[in-house]
Amino acid sequence: MKRRDFLAASAVLALLASPQAEAVRRSVKRKPAAKKPVTKASEPAAEARNVISLPDEPLAQWRSYDLQSTVSLKGIHGKARLWLPLAQYKDTPWERSLGHTWHGNFAAAGIYRDPVAEMEVFYADWPEGIAEPQLHITSQVSTQDRPFDITRHGAMAERTEVLRRCLQSTRLVPIDGVVRRTAERAIGRIKDPLAMGKAIYEWVVENTSFDPLIKGVGDADIGNMLESGDLAGRSAKISLLFVGLCRSIGIPARPVFGLRIDASRLFACLGAAGDLSEAQQCRAEFYAPGYGWVPVNPADVRKAMREESLSSGDSRLSVLKRLLFGFWEMNWIGFNAAQDVSLRGSPGSMLPYLIYPEIESGDGRFNSQDTGRVSYKVSASRVDS
């Protein structure tokens, strides 16, 4: 990140930080700071650090967490199997998975990797007759913020098979008809892939709305959304719309499903604390030749607009829209970018994506949103402070 970009981003974080987010941050235990020498009255006070005096490059600021997940099943008939998405197993400059430990009353458990989807999944099996199947798993993960530097051209090229997969249609993401027509209107005569991705991001931010009452995406693919004109939803719908519009005009793109795990420095509503069982969130990224994968987060722009009552003329909204094109605040961990997921060992149909714990028993398949049969608790704690 060039100096001017880093200074701008630092100013953005200061501008957008809310009192609520600051209160959450102050509640986190920290190591006691070393005592500073008292300045005598006759000595000139040291100049306070500000945006102008910051260094050219930000230092790496990795944050490590223990992610604790507990699942209990109730009223289950027959054998049961559970699948739980884990943090991305491939290290990136913004996320590292450090390992997992687990215990429970299962008969067998383990982890498998889907190399095509680049997804790691924990599974557990319970035989018939277990009154209350239980699982507790702890995952260690480290994160740091993910900025995009437009001045650094020459990123390593992605594998052809990955790019090809990120151009295909899926169950919820058709790429023809109204989807392609909408994308073409959004980009106009723009030909540069990076600028095309920016134009689609701006179109999605301007035309969608965040609705926290909509659970998941159901069977409404983005083509039906566009035909009906109803572009309201949570992060999955908004991010999948961005992905589909990009793919329809030849730009590789993918959703990244994950979980918020900490407070936000931007707005309180963009963070999470305590029980994280409803803190799932989907983001997106697209591929620009020479630049690599570019992170975007249009859903959080719309969420902040709703939760913080940001008007179209609010300067904070203008700054947030610019920031979340090319930036992920890593108070969140990514699980996977998989779509049309087949669960190993399951005879059931494919899932549109895997972000919740999924269970299969004699009663059929259900997930952690079925609170009548599943008790699901997740929490995260900092282990480096």
N, C-alpha and C positions, 0 to 999 in steps of 0.2 A: 504494500500500500504506500503510495507516494505521500510525502509530508502533508500536502494540502488536503488529500483525501482523509488522512488520519486525523488531522485537526478538525476537519468538518464532521467526521464521525464522532469525535470526542465532544464537540459542541452539541451534536444531535442528542447524545445520551444525556447530557446535562439539561438540555431544553425539555426533553420528554419525560425525565424522571419525575414521578409523582410522589406526593407525601405518603400515600399508602404503600407504594413500593419501598420507599425509604424506611418506613416503619418495619416492614417485613425483613429487610436486610439487617436492620439493627438488632432484630431478635435472634439472629444467628450468632452462636458463640464464636468468638474469635480469640486468638492468642493475645495476651496483654501486650500492648505496645511498649517499646523501650522508652524510658523517661528521657525527655529532651532537656538539655541544659537551659537554665533560666537566662533570658537575655537582660542584661543590665540596661537601666534607663538611658545611659549615655551611649549605648551601642546601637547602631542602626538595625532595625528589625530586618530579618531575612525576607526577601521578596517572596510572596506566596506564589506557588506554582499555578499556572493558568493554561489555557489552551495554547497560547503563543509560545510558552516555554517548554511544551512537551517535546519528547524526542521524535526524530524522524520516523522511527519504526516502533510499533508497540511490542513490548516484551511478551513472550508466551505466558499465558495465564491459565494454566490447566487447573480445573476444579475436579476433584474426585468425589464420588458418591457411592454409598451402599444403597442399592435398590432392593427393598424387601417386599416380596409378594406372597400373600397367603390366600389359598383357595380351599374352600370347604364345600362339599356337595351334600344336598339334602334330598331325601325321598327318591333315591336313584334305584331303578330296577335293573337287575342283570349286571353284566360286566360294564366297566366304564373306562374310557380313555380320555385324557386331557392333552391338548396342545397349547403351548404358551409361546408367543413370539419373544425372542431375545434381542438384545442390542446387536447391531451390525457387527459381524465378527472380523471384517476387514478393517484394519487400522486406517484412519484418514488423518489429515492435518487438524481435524476438529473433533474427532471422537475416537476413543479407544475402549474396547471391551477387555477387561482384565481378569475375568473368570467368574465361575458360578459355584455355589454350594447349595445342597438341598437335603431335605429330610421329610418324612411323612409315612403314612401307613399303606403305601402302594406296594404292589408285588414286583414291579419293574419300572425303571425310569432311566432316562438318558437324554442325549442331545443328538439331533441329526442336522445335517446341512443340505440345503437344496442348492447345488452349484449353479444351476441355470438362473434361479431367482436371486442368488447370492443372499440366501436367507438362512438363519439359524433358528431352530425350533426345539424347545424342550417338550418331552412327552412323558406321561406317567400312566400306568395301567393298574386298575384295581379289579380283583376277581369278584365274582358274584358273592354276595353275603356280607360285604363290608358295610356296616350301618351308616357311617359318615366318612367317606373318603376325604383325606386331607393332604395338603401339600404346602410346604414352606420353602421358598427359594430365595437366595440372596445373590444378587449380581453386583459386581464391581465395575464401574465405568468412569472414564474421565472425559471431560469435554473442554473446549475453548471456543470462543466466538469464531464464526466463519465469515470473513469478508471476501469480497471479490475485487480484484485489482484490474481495472480495464487497461492499465498501462503495461501489464505483463503479458505480452503476446508471445506465443511459442510454447504453450502448455503441451504436455505429452498427449498424443492422440489416443482416443478411446478405441477399444477393440471393435472391429466391424460387426461381429455378431451381437454385441451389446447395443450398438447404435441401431442395428436392424430391428432388434426386439423393441426398442423404444420408439419405433415408428409404426408399430402394428396397432390395429384396432383390438379392443377387448370387449368383454360383456357390457361394461358401463361406459366405454369410451369408443364410440364409432368415430370414424374420421372422414366420412363422405357426406354428401347432401348438405343439410343446413349447417353442419359443423364447418365444413370447408368454406361454404359461402360466407359464414360469419367471420372466419379467420381472414379471408381475403379482403373483406370490408375493413377489418381492424388494421391491417397492415398497409392498405392502399398501394402505393407504388414503391414502397420500401423493399430493397433487395438484400441488404446486409443482414445476415442471420442474427447478430447481436441486437441490432435495431428492431428487427422483426419480433424477437422475443420481448423486447421492451414495449413495443406497441401492443402486443397481446396482453401483457401484464397490465398495462394501463387500461385496456378495454375491460378486462375482468374486474379490476378494482372499481371502475366507473359503473358497471352494469349489474353487479351482483349485490346481494345483501346477506348479512349474517343473521341466522335464526337459530338460537340455542335450543329451541323446542323440537327441532327436527333431528331424530335419532338416525344415525347412519345414512345410507343413501337408498335403501330399498331396491326396487327394480327400475328406478327412474334413471335411465342413461342420459348422458349430456345432450344427445340429440333430442330426446323428449323434452328436456328442460328448455332448450332453445326454441323448439316448436311452440311450446306453451307460453313462453315468455316468463315463466316462473323460475328465476335464478336465485332463489333464496335457499340457504342451507348452512351447514356447518363446514368445517375446514375440508373434509373429504370432497364434498360436492364442488366447492370453489376451486380446490387444487386440481381435481380431475378435469374440470372445465378448461383450466389453463393448459393442462397436458394435452387434452384432445385437440384444442385449437392449434397448438404448436405442431402436433403430429400431422394434422390434416394438410399442412403446407410444407411438409418435409423437414421439420425441425425435430430432432430427437428430444424427447422429454419424458419425465417419469415423476410420479408422486413418491413421496417418502413418508411412510407412516411411522409414528412414534408417540412419545409421551412427554408431557411437560413435567419437570422434576424440581423446579426452583422458582424463586421470585424473579420478576423482570425488572430491568433497569429502565425500560421504556414506559410501560403503563402497568399498573397493578393487575389489570384484567388479562394481561399477556403472560402472567406467571401462575404458579400453583404452589400450594403448600399443604401439609397435613395428609389427608387421604387422597391419593391420586387415582383412584379407581375410575373416575370420570374425566381424567385429564388427557385423554388421547387427543392427538392432533396430527393432521396431515399437512405437509409442506410440498414444495415442488422444485424441480431443477430442469434446466434445458441445456442442450449442448450447442456450443458455438465453436466452429473450427478455429484453432489457434488459441482459444481461451479455455477450452475444457468445459466442465459442468458449471453452470451459473446458478446459484441458489436464489430462489424467490419465495415470497411469503404473502401472497395477496389476501389470503384468508384472515391474517392477523390485522391487516389494514382495515378490512371491513368489521372485524370484531371490535377493534379500538373505536371505530366510528360509532358503533352502536353503544358499547358499554361506557364510553367516556363522553358521549354526546358531542362528538366533534362535527362542527358545521363545515360546509365546503370551503368556507373562507378562513377557517382556522389555520394559523401558521404551523401549528403542531402537526396537522394532517398533511400539509405539503411536505414537511420534513420527513414524516414517517413513510409516506409513499415513496420518496426518493431513497430512503434508507433500506427498505425491505425489498427493493430490487437489487440483488447482489449481496445480501447480508442475512445470515441466520444468527440470532442471539441464542447461544447454546445453553439455555436453561431448559433444554429439551434433549432427548436422545432419540436417534433414529433406529427403528427396528428393521425395516426392509422396504423395498420398492416393488414388491411382488404384486401382480394382478392375476386374476383367474387362478387361484391357488388350489392345488390338490394336496390334501393332508395325507401324509404317509400312513398307510395302514387303515385308511378309512374307505369304505365302499360308497360313501355319500358323494354328493355333487360338489363341484368346485365352489370355492368362496370367491367373491369379487376381490377381496383382500384379506389379510390377516393382521389385525391390530388388537383384538380382544382374545382372552383365553377361550378356546373352543372345547366343548365336551361332547362326547358321543356315548350313549348308553342304550339299554333296551327301550328307552323312551324316545330315541331319535337323537338328533343333533341340536344343540343349543349353545349359547355363549354366556359370558359373565353378565350380560345385561338382563338375563332372566334371574332376577333377584329372588324369586320363589324357590329356585333350585340351587342357586349358586351364591355363596358368600365370598366376595372378592375384595381384598384390601391390598393397597399398594402404598408405600411410603418411601421417601428418599432422604438420606441424611449425609451431610458433608463430612468427609473423613480427613480432610487436609487442612482444617481450620481450627 
